[in-house]
Amino acid sequence: MNVGRNNFDVLRYDYYRDGTVSLEAFKAGAYDFRQENSAKSWATGYDFPAIKQGFVKKEQIENEVPTGMQAFAYNTRRSFFADPRVRHALAYAFDFEWTNKHLFYGSYTRTKSYFSNSELAARGLPGPEELAILEPYRGRVPEAVFTTAYEPPSTDGSGHIRANIVAALRLLGEAGWTVKDQKLVHAQSGQPMRFEILVNEQTWERISLPFVKNLARLGVEARLRLVDTPQYQYRTDNFDFDMVINVWGESLSPGNEQRNYWGSRAASEPGSDNVAGIRDPVVDELIELVIAAPDRPALVARTRCLDRVLLWGHYVIPQWHIQAFRVAYWNKFGRPAVAPKYAVGFDTWWVDPALAAALPARGQARP
């Protein structure tokens, strides 16, 4: 398994405290290989002479790494988020297409699955294997699980979301909410729709504030609250929040961790990853089926069923993921024609003497 790997005699790792300095050091030739995580830097930060001269290569290497779910997560322990119609309605206020275009330079793909970018993700309508698993739960799960492929609300990216506002207000009306004096209130209790989005990184402000603005068009009084990491950890551990931005990582072999993510018992255990507070006996049973899957086909079918039920529960507003590694490197490397599915595979690259000799002398990075 190691034939063709570990081809470098020496690897040196440099650490930078500042991302901007790190990128400038790469441009100056202080190091050879860089994996980029910033959509803005990828779109705007690589216009320099060495790129144009072919001395530096910039490319996206597609992969099949499971990306899980990153989302605005409702705390369904809150009474105003208990109704799935309300949760579905508020999702219409998140304009992913505008966000991706104006903030992320079109870099990302909308997430439509808790097991995105993998064969475990539900797609289309349930096939025969999935229907055999789901049929005993008919009547206990939304009928859309059987009849409709899940798609999160979308827009044309222009920022004009009137159609989404109309759809959201219709759902909210069905759930007993109405607009009064430009405020969304419950028709019976008179309770206004008011909640807080808790974040611990300033980066989330520019992403969340347009969402907050769109919610205001529905009459929802939402506000963004930025706290330090210790306070954020304490509050999320104790489920003391209305909405957070959360990430659930997934592997190609889901198992016991699903209980901690979505299980009813975990919903009341402080510090669990069931931040949404999901308490659904069907979800619990599907989790146990996933854990007990006897083979790969069964695991795939059962996980897709779990995915469908979670999606149609509207526990989160899905955000985005990327399906490729963004890498930049000084053009001194050879690499295999076939890339690994689940990694960059840099340990399979090697120094090509002819390419290295063609590079100009540069900083500390010597061929």
N, C-alpha and C positions, 0 to 999 in steps of 0.2 A: 504493500500500500504506500510505501514511502519512495518508490522509484519515481524520479523526476521531481522530487520535492526537496526543500532545504538546500537550495543551490547557491546561496550567498555564504561567503566565508565569514563576513562580519556584518551585523546589522547594528546601526546606531540610532537610538531614539532621542529626539530633542523635544523638550517640553517648553511651552510658551504660556505665559499667564494671560495673554491678551490675544484674542482671535485675529484682530487686524494685524498685529505685529507678526503673528504666525504666517498669515497669507503673504505679507510683504517679504518675509524671510524666504518663503518658497520661491517667489518670483526672482529673488536675488541669487538663487541657487544654493542656499544654505542647507537644503535637504532635497531629496529626490522624488518622494512619493507623498501624495496628500489625498485623503478622503474627505470630501466636502459635505458638511451637514447643513449649511445655510443656503436656502433657496435664493436669497438676495445676493449673497456673495457669488454663488454659481452663475447667476444671470448677469451680474454687473462687475464682478471683481477680477475677471480673467482676460481683460482686454489689454495685453501688454506685448512688447515686441517679440519675446521668445515664442509666444503662441503663434503669432503671424509668420514667424520664420520657420516654424515646424520643430523647434528645439523642445517645446513643451507640448504634450498631448493632453487634451481634455475630452473625456467621454463618459457616457453612462453605460454601465454594464448591467443588463437586465438580470434579474434573479427571481427565485421562487421562495424567498424567505417569508415565512408566515409573519404578518404584521399585526395580527390581533385587532383590537378595537381601541381607538382613541376617540373620545367623545365628550360632549357636555353630558354629565350624568345627573339625573334627577334623584333627589332623596325622596323616595316614595313613602317614607315614614311621615313626611309632611302631608297634612290633610289635603292641601290644594294640589298636590301631585298624585293623589291616590287614584284618580280616574284616568285610564289610559287615553281617553279622548282628549283630555287636556294636554297630556304629554305629547300626543300626536300633533295637536294643534300648534303648540309652541314651536315645534320643529320647523314649521313653515316660515318662521321668522329668521332662521339662519340661512343666509345667502352664500352658500359655498362657492358658487360659480363666480360671483363678484369678488369674494375673498381670494380665491385662487388666482384670478386675473390681476387684481390690483395689489395684492400683498405678497403673493408667492410666485409671480411671473409664470403662472401656468404650470408649475412644477409637479403638482400633486394630483392624485386620483381620489375621487370620492369613495369613502369606505361604505360598503353595503353589506358587510358581514362581520360577525365577531371572530371569524377565522379567515380574514381577508388574505389574498395573495397565496392561497393554498387550495389543494383539492378538497379540503374539508369544508370550504365555504358553500353554503346553499346557493344554487343557481337555477333560474327558471322555475318551473313547477315541480313538485315532488314526483320522482320516478316510482316505479313499482316497489322497489326495496324500501324507500322512504314511506310510501303510503301504507305498507304493511305494518310499519312501526307506529305511524301516526293515527291510524284508523281507530284504535281503542280510545283515543283521546278526543274524538270528534264530539263537539258539544262542550268540551272543557277548555278548548283553545279557540281563538278567533277563527272564524270560517275562512278568512283570508289565507291562513296557513295552507289550506288545501287548494285555493282557487286563484291566488295572485302571487306573482313574483315580487318580492319586496323591493321597493325603490324609495329612497328618502326624498322628501320634497326638493324640487330643483327650480332653477330660474334660468333666464337667458344671459345672466351676467351683467346686465345693464344697470342694475341697482334699483330698477322699478319693479316692485314685487306686489303690485295691487292684487293680482290673481291669487297669490299666496295668502295675502291678508284676508281676502274674501273667504277662501277655503278654511282658514284658521278660525274665523269668526263663526262660520257655520258649525264646525265641530264644537267650539266652545259653547255655542247656543244649545246644542244637543246635550251638553254636560251641565247645563243650568247656569251658565255665565252670560252676562249681558253688559253692554257698554252704557254707562250712565255718567253724564257730565265728563265725557272723554276718559273715564276710568272703567276698567273691567271689574265688575263686581258680581258676586254670586246672587242670583235672583231671589233666593230664599233668605239667606243669612245677611246679605248686604256686605259680606266680607270682600274687601278689595283684593285683587291679585297683586301681591307684593312679595318679592323674594330677592335674595342676594346670591351672586355668583362669587364664590370664594376662590382666590388664586394666590399663588406664592411666588410668581415670577412676573416681572414687569413686561416680559415679552407678550404675555397673554392679553395685555391691555389693548393693543392695537387690533387684535383679532376679535376680542369680545365686545368692545364698545360699539361697532356697527350692529352686532346682534342685539345689544341693549337698545339701541336706537330703533331697530325694527320692532322690538317688543313693545316699545312705547306707542307705536302706531296701532297696536292692538288694545291699548289702554292698560298695558301691564307696566307696573312700576318695578323695574329691575335695576339693581345697582351692582357695580363691580367693587369688590373689597379685596385689596392687596394686603396680605399679612406676611410676617416673616416665617421662615420654615418651621421653627419649633411650634409656633402657634398653629400653623396650618396642620402639622402632624397631629397635634393634640386634638384639634377640632375634628379632623377627619377620622381619627381613631375612635372618637366617641360619637361620630355621626352628627356632630353639631354644625350642620350646614344645610343650605337649601339646594344648591347646585355646585358642582365642582367639575373641573376638567380632569378626566382620569384616563389611564392607559391600562388595558389588560393585555399582557403579552401572551401569545400562544405558541405552541410548538406543533410539530407534525404528529405528535402522539399525545393528545390530551388525555388527562386521567384524573387523579385525586384532587388536583388543584381546582377543578371545576366546582367542587363542593364549596371551596373558599370564595370563589368568584360569585356564584349565583345561588348557592344552597340556602334553604330556609333557616337552618341552624346558624349559619354564618351571619345572617342578617341581624342577629342580636348579640353577636360576639364582638366586643370592642377590638379594633385593630384588624378586623377581617377585611378582605378585598371586596366584599359584597357591599360596596358603598351605596349602591342603588336601593338596597333594602328589599331585594326580590324575595318574596315568599309565595311560591307557587308549587303545589304538590306535583304538577305535571313536569315542571322543570327539574324537581328533585328526582323523579323517576327516570327522566331521560339522562340525567347525570349518571345515575347508577348503571343505566344501560351502556353508556359510553365507557365507563370504567370496566365493565364486565365483558366488553366486546371480545369475541373469541378469535377474530382474525381481522386483517386489514379492511376488506370490503365491508364488514359489519361496522367497524370503527368509523369509516367514512360515512356510511349511511346514517348511523345513529348520531354522529356529530352534526351532520347537516340538518337533521330533525331538531336537535337542540338549538341550532342556529336559527332556524325558522321561528320557533316558538319565542325565543328571546327577542328577535327582531320585531315580531308583531305584538310583543308586549309593550313596545315603545318606552323602554326604560332609559334610553339614551338618545341623544341627537348625534349621529355619527359625524365624524370630522373627515379626516383624510389620511392617506398613506402614500408612500412612494414605492415603485416596483423595480428600482434599479439602484446600484451603487454609483455615486458621483465621484469619479477619481480624476486626478490630474497628476502628471508625472513628467519628469525630464526624459526625453526620448532616448533612453539607453538600454531599454529592456526588451527581451524576447519573452514570449509566453505561449502556452498551448493554444491550439486552434479552438478547442472546446473548453468553455469556462465552467466552473462548478455552479450548480444550481443554487447553493445556499451560502456561498461565501465569495469574497473577492478572489481568494486563491492566490494571494501575493506570494505565498511560500512555494508556488509552482513556477514563478517567474524566474528569469535569470538575466545576467548582464550580457548583452550582445556586444562583443568587442568592437565590431565595425561601427555600430551606432554610437557607442561611447566615445570612440576616437573622433567622430564627426562633430561632437559637441564643443562649443567654445569653452575656454577656461572660465570657471565661474566660482567665486567665493570659496567656501570650505568643501563643497561637494565635488569630489574628484572622481573621474571614471575609474 
